[in-house]
């Protein structure tokens, strides 16, 4: 399986999908043990940061479908804010051209992008919604595993502060959502409303 370091993402890049309310516990300041995990993450394989290397249906740490983490939504984009998804300066964006994909915008820039079943979107490594937790562990060793807030599934989160990956699994260990973005937005577990 081909892996390419993602740490090439620009420092100004900032984040990804699901919610603008309170972040999960893991979005808080790192614990002492997390500092070593963060340092070890520099060697963790991650998706390519160069959109030109990926197909249109490939999620990278930079973004997807014309959306770039840390930048405003481009003029003419089909991604727009939906009703009931706007609050406290946070908006959840979707597009009829991208089913199963949504983005989070705060402060006028995209902070997180999320892909779920039906999107047809994967990472360069081939991991995406429908993959197994074992696929994630094999492609991305060193991700932190924590219990899902609402189900018996798990979150697998890449440590660090640059744009990172976060996987959500169901109780059976199947990936349901893949997020790319920056903290704290990457760790949010509820919508913007």
Wavefront OBJ file of the C-alpha trace (Angstrom):
o trace
v 0.000 0.000 0.000
v 1.503 3.341 -1.040
v 1.876 6.006 1.671
v 3.230 9.513 1.348
v 4.036 11.843 4.265
v 1.388 14.561 4.653
v 3.412 16.833 6.801
v 4.053 18.951 3.713
v 0.702 20.676 4.170
v 1.095 24.428 4.609
v 1.185 25.690 8.181
v -1.691 28.028 7.342
v -3.983 25.131 6.457
v -6.713 24.741 9.105
v -9.406 21.920 9.185
v -12.567 19.767 8.459
v -16.287 18.573 9.021
v -19.145 17.781 11.438
v -19.759 20.396 14.072
v -19.309 23.771 15.645
v -20.399 23.039 19.183
v -18.191 21.780 21.964
v -15.168 19.708 20.924
v -14.611 16.212 22.241
v -12.303 15.583 25.171
v -9.419 14.656 22.856
v -9.458 18.124 21.292
v -8.290 19.500 24.625
v -4.651 20.212 25.446
v -2.452 17.137 25.093
v -1.609 15.088 28.143
v 2.026 14.411 29.030
v 1.933 11.028 27.244
v 0.533 12.673 24.113
v 3.644 14.781 23.564
v 5.702 11.674 22.807
v 2.928 10.386 20.551
v 2.896 13.700 18.674
v 6.659 13.552 18.164
v 6.419 9.972 16.907
v 3.727 11.007 14.436
v 6.244 12.718 12.167
v 6.984 9.248 10.761
v 3.302 8.264 10.504
v 2.222 7.665 6.908
v -0.432 10.129 5.815
v -2.234 11.025 2.591
v -0.565 13.240 0.040
v -0.817 16.978 0.470
v -0.607 17.611 -3.271
v -4.064 17.683 -4.879
v -2.514 17.413 -8.364
v -1.378 13.873 -7.478
v -4.884 12.769 -6.555
v -8.053 12.119 -8.517
v -11.123 14.296 -8.012
v -12.530 11.694 -5.579
v -9.391 11.574 -3.393
v -9.402 13.299 -0.005
v -6.030 14.791 0.989
v -4.865 16.843 3.943
v -5.161 19.863 1.677
v -8.799 19.288 0.822
v -11.259 17.950 -1.752
v -13.384 19.141 -4.657
v -11.978 22.663 -4.837
v -12.192 23.126 -1.048
v -8.850 23.742 0.652
v -8.302 23.516 4.397
v -7.453 26.987 5.731
v -8.835 28.897 2.732
v -12.197 30.455 1.861
v -14.649 28.547 -0.321
v -13.725 29.482 -3.906
v -16.020 31.767 -5.891
v -18.467 29.751 -7.961
v -18.222 26.673 -5.724
v -21.347 24.575 -5.385
v -20.699 24.205 -1.624
v -23.157 26.357 0.338
v -24.399 26.623 3.911
v -27.615 24.784 4.660
v -30.475 26.060 6.775
v -30.132 25.242 10.457
v -26.406 24.631 10.143
v -25.250 28.149 10.906
v -24.348 29.373 14.380
v -21.651 31.118 16.352
v -19.655 31.920 13.229
v -19.656 28.272 12.124
v -21.359 26.889 9.038
v -21.781 23.383 7.703
v -21.520 23.356 3.909
v -22.771 20.792 1.415
v -23.078 20.484 -2.356
v -25.512 18.627 -4.622
v -22.458 17.740 -6.731
v -20.785 15.967 -3.784
v -23.263 13.607 -2.044
v -21.977 12.280 1.266
v -19.499 15.172 1.631
v -19.795 18.166 3.905
v -17.423 20.841 5.137
v -17.144 23.108 8.144
v -16.317 26.783 7.768
v -15.374 29.031 10.674
v -13.893 32.489 10.489
v -14.602 32.508 6.749
v -12.289 29.571 5.964
v -12.742 25.818 5.559
v -11.633 24.075 8.759
v -12.809 20.521 8.146
v -14.058 18.273 5.350
v -15.935 15.041 6.040
v -16.800 12.177 3.726
v -19.281 9.409 4.438
v -20.997 6.481 2.713
v -22.232 7.256 -0.754
v -19.512 9.827 -1.426
v -17.234 7.467 -3.356
v -14.316 9.392 -1.819
v -11.209 7.674 -0.434
v -7.688 8.581 0.603
v -4.763 7.755 -1.731
v -4.190 4.687 0.421
v -7.632 3.431 -0.614
v -9.071 3.807 2.893
v -12.464 5.463 3.145
v -16.034 4.950 4.333
v -16.730 1.214 4.362
v -13.108 0.266 5.122
v -12.357 -1.723 8.256
v -10.665 -0.479 11.397
v -7.884 -2.948 10.562
v -7.376 -1.166 7.206
v -6.987 2.133 9.074
v -4.573 0.665 11.613
v -2.446 -0.886 8.859
v -2.310 2.270 6.716
v -1.962 4.730 9.600
v -0.213 3.219 12.628
v 0.124 5.480 15.646
v -3.301 7.113 15.475
v -4.966 7.623 18.883
v -7.983 5.407 19.462
v -10.722 6.683 21.732
v -14.326 5.606 22.338
v -16.978 7.203 20.126
v -19.100 9.674 22.064
v -22.467 8.319 20.894
v -21.941 4.720 19.721
v -19.852 1.702 20.670
v -17.497 2.613 17.801
v -14.168 4.421 17.920
v -12.412 7.567 16.800
v -8.934 7.084 15.314
v -7.219 10.473 15.276
v -3.834 11.482 13.922
v -1.950 13.430 16.616
v -0.597 16.873 15.804
v -1.691 20.402 15.024
v -1.350 20.708 11.238
v -4.223 19.375 9.121
v -4.825 15.831 10.298
v -7.070 12.822 9.726
v -9.809 11.455 11.970
v -11.792 8.292 11.318
v -15.112 7.343 12.926
v -16.114 3.685 13.100
v -19.321 1.915 13.988
v -19.482 -0.797 16.687
v -18.506 -3.448 14.095
v -15.279 -1.586 13.248
v -16.412 -0.246 9.860
v -15.344 3.291 8.944
v -18.447 5.486 8.681
v -16.854 8.942 8.269
v -13.395 10.228 7.381
v -12.566 13.795 8.434
v -9.613 15.966 7.470
v -8.981 19.263 9.223
v -7.401 21.071 12.133
v -8.140 21.132 15.846
v -10.340 22.080 17.512
v -12.804 21.655 14.610
v -11.449 18.212 13.732
v -12.496 16.965 17.173
v -16.001 18.450 17.224
v -18.698 15.819 17.655
v -21.912 17.863 17.210
v -23.251 20.131 14.463
v -22.902 23.900 14.246
v -26.527 24.569 15.302
l 1 2 3 4 5 6 7 8 9 10 11 12 13 14 15 16 17 18 19 20 21 22 23 24 25 26 27 28 29 30 31 32 33 34 35 36 37 38 39 40 41 42 43 44 45 46 47 48 49 50 51 52 53 54 55 56 57 58 59 60 61 62 63 64 65 66 67 68 69 70 71 72 73 74 75 76 77 78 79 80 81 82 83 84 85 86 87 88 89 90 91 92 93 94 95 96 97 98 99 100 101 102 103 104 105 106 107 108 109 110 111 112 113 114 115 116 117 118 119 120 121 122 123 124 125 126 127 128 129 130 131 132 133 134 135 136 137 138 139 140 141 142 143 144 145 146 147 148 149 150 151 152 153 154 155 156 157 158 159 160 161 162 163 164 165 166 167 168 169 170 171 172 173 174 175 176 177 178 179 180 181 182 183 184 185 186 187 188 189 190 191 192 193
